[in-house]
């Protein structure tokens, strides 16, 4: 995130509330949390999402949970695309689904052909991951 902020000369506050960015970031946070610990209930996961989002964005996290629920319940297409692309990024980064979240959705993931192949230590893996980050995150930041 620090590199993106530096490369883009900052990230405007309103960008963090774009439906695509909300979906991408909240799903990526969810995947990271599930990789790190076994979170059994949705209330705890919501608290982790809110705190992580707040730390990443430097904004108060109290509105993001409600916004996430609204976008999810309404089936907002950009929000859903952000979620799919976070799953794609996670799969590219780790090579496996995190806690089964991606099971059954890989057919719908945008830009699937950009997945790095091989181990995270294979030549060019870092460059492909950075290219995916730019595609899935940075290119969706509206200035």
N, C-alpha and C positions, 0 to 999 in steps of 0.2 A: 504494500500500500504506500509505503514511504517513497518508493521509486516512482509510482504513478503520480503521487502528489508533486514530486520534484519535476518529473518529465512534463507534466501538464500545467506546471506553475500553479498548483493548487487544485482543489476540487470544490466547486461551489456548493453551498449548503443545500440548495434546492435539488441538486443532482441526486442526493441521497434519498429523496422521496419519489424519484421517478419509479413508476411501477416495475420496469425491467430491473433496475438496480436493486430495488427492494427485494424482488424475487431472487435475484442472483446472490445477493449478500446474505439474506436470511437462510437460503438453502445451503450455501457454502458454510455458514456458521453451524447449521444443523448437522451437516456431514462431519465437520471437524469435531463437534462435540460428541457425536456418536462414535467416532473413531477413538477419542480420548477416554471416554467413560461410558458406562452403560446407564443411560438416563431412562428410567422406567416410566415416568409420568409426564404428561404434557405440560403441567404447571411448572415443573422444574426446567423442562426444556425451554419453555417460554421465558423464564427468568434468565437462563443462560443466553438465549438469543438477544434479549433486550440489553443485557449488560455488555455482551460482546459487540453488538451494533453500536452502542454508546461509546465504547472505548475506541472502536475503529473510526467512527465518524466525528468524535468529539462533540456530539450533540446529545441532548437529553433523550433517553431511550423510552420514555413513557408513551409516546405516540406511535412507535413503530409496531408494537404488538397489535393494536387496533387497526392500523393501516394494513398490516399483513393479513389479518383475518378478513377484512373487507375485500381486499384484492383477491384473496383465495376463494372466498364464498361467491364472489361475482364472476369468477372464471375469467378474469382480466387476461387477455392474450399476451400482452407484453410481460406481465408478472409471471405467467406460466412459462414463457420463453426464457426468462431469467432463471427460473428454477431448473428447467431442462439443461440450460447451458452450465449452470453450477454443477449439476450431476456429471455432465460431459467433462468439465474441467477436473473434477474430483477423480473420475475414472482415468483420465489422462495422467494425472499426477501420481496416482497410487496403483492403477492397473486393476483395481477390484472395486466392487460396489461396497459402500459403507452401510452396514447394518441392513442390507437388502433394500435400501431406498431406491436404487436404480433398477431393481428387478422389474422386467416387463416394460420399461419405458425407453430402452436404448434405441428402438426403431424410430422414435420421435425426436431424438436429440439432433439439434442443428449442427451442421458442419462436422458430422461424425468422421469424415475422411481425414480430418486434421489430427486425430488421435495419434500420439506418439506410440510407436511400437517398441517392444523390448523392455528392458529393465530401466529403472530410473538412473542407472549408471551408464547406460549406453551412450555412445557419441551422439551429440546433437539433442539429447533429451531436454536439457535446460533451455536451449534456444526455442525448441518447439513449445515448451510450457510457457515461456515468455510470450511467444507469438499467440498462443491461445488466450493468455491473460489480456493481451491487447485487444484481441478479437472479442472476447466474451465480456470484458469489463470496460477497458478504456474507450473503446470505440462507441460505447453506449452512453458515455457521459456527455450530456448536452451543455454547451457553454452559452 
